[in-house]
């Protein structure tokens, strides 16, 4: 993705070139196709292009509009042809994406953002009004962060650029509460002083103050209703085809992730069908697959082979047979947010394939699980049916799901009733809202973790559960996109296409999920496109062994840290219980909430490198423990497995045996 950044001094002081150059040094590697700067007294703007389309190679940024507004743009307009038609009178010969954006701003001012579909972020400086606008796409797929101070604001595509300005920042407790519970809110960063432009929003800077304004929001009233299944299938197929086609607009080779699951397979097979029937000349589409052969439950390889046979093309493979020597717990360079970046040996293998193949665009299946019903809770469907007083249909669904989930009818009935209750009541009666024992009770209370961990908590409790679930799904995806680590390639997500998402959020849940048929709409609509083995695939690969194995392998390096973690000294966790829970995980006993434990560990390791680099400010006495040997406890810790109760039962594809929960997930 291209890099955009800038500085505006509110007090009128000229921007120092060396300050902008310092910001440039931290982000230059991400935009490898050039460098351009713009200075106008108190304002300086920086742009590093990364070209993925023929049109982008014709752009000159920062771009000067007819009214002297200065625009930088990182994105892809999927509705180019519509905008060209509407703006043809002012475009003249320049029909690049950034020229379209500038012309749209000239005509519609800030209303222009609602006219853009695609993945994008933009910064617009209006000198005559002394006003700066920063905006992002509806899902937050492209990033844009800003750091406001009393006399200036600095913005950047990459959070690292702002975190490494030389200032010290304080920890944002709200961010870490969201990080532990699920995903932090999309406007937050780990640093209290730095913010993210929220998805579907633009930030306006004027008179030294910032305000945020929404141009797109979830519509709880939007409904799409047809008489027949065939009409839903045709609508989905048309929108999905359009989404994939738009993401094939590139003049570089494309690499598609291929795991053998429905999501990645659908993207690849639809792309092949488009290339074959619509004649996209010169487009090279290859696939990349991880074959994790050290997992006992790994079953992806035969499915990947069947897809490659179906498309008559062998893709790139990375076979992982054992743990590599590189530790995922080490930071060789500064990372602006906590989180483990996956298996190092996998990352290295994929990076080598990308470099050798000169791929600039990656197609990802992320979003398919969430949008097409794989993770849709059947109790949401039951609750909706009960709410509509469709008693006969409710009884039939209740019986069918009881048999499939092997849960008593009464339990499912009560669950459906719980989802009708206000959040405050559900938080008291459902176990999923309970905080993990290793979390500080004060931190959990202050940050309202019980609310954060509760599904379907956003929106009005008067909304039907399916509407609240749709909002929850959308917020989860936008937060996930905001937290995604920066990449030197451009990743595109067909399942997050705006028109496709708006359609899927508006249809009845029965189209997505039926008893015994998850992803019902997808399987029906793409029946002629996908290999039969993929259409009928119901199981998912097991990935739990790696977590225990990697803890065992690097326990010697971790144990000293875990005896006195910073997040314990800062009052976020209980050290003894945290240590005991990680020992239990190392021994193979993964609780249903191991993800929270893993995130807390990544939080600790991230915080240590951030403090050591002087990015985060904490008490000097606590910071000193990073560089000095930590004391060993005088008494041994007694480790006990304590699996908390939770609201959601283990979904299909998860099993529990002998106190060990195997986390299973369809790879995209």
Secondary structure, DSSP 8 states (H G I E B T S, - for coil): --EEEEEEETT-----HHHHHHHHHHHGGG-TT--EEEEETTEEEEEE----STTGGG--SSEE-TTS-EEEEEEEETTHHHHHHHHHHHHTT--SHHHHHHHHHHHHGGGGGGG--EEEEEEEEEGGGTEEEEEE-TT--S--EEEE-SSEEEEESSHHHHHTSS--B-B-HHHHHHHHHS---TT--SBTTEEE--TTEEEEEETTEEEEEES----TT-----SSHHHHHHHHHHHHHHHHHHTT--SS-EEEE--SSHHHHHHHHHHHHHHHHH--TT--EEEEEEEETTSTT--HHHHHHHHHHHHT---EEEEE-S--SS-TT--SS--SS----S-HHHHHHHHHHHHHHT--EEEE-TTHHHHTTSS--HHHHHHHHHHTT-HHHHHHHHHHHHHHHT--HHHHHHHHHHTTS-HHHHHHH-GGGS--TTB-HHHHHHTTHHHHTSTT-SS-TTS-HHHHHHHHHHHHHHHHHHH----SSEEEEGGG-HHHHHHHHHS-HHHHEETTEETHHHHHHTTTTS-HHHHT-----B-HHHHHHHHHHTHHHHHHHHHS-HHHHTTSB-HHHHHHHHHHHHTT---TTHHHHHHHHHHHHHHHHHHHTTSB---HHHHGGGTS-----SS-----------SS---TT-EEETTEEE-B----
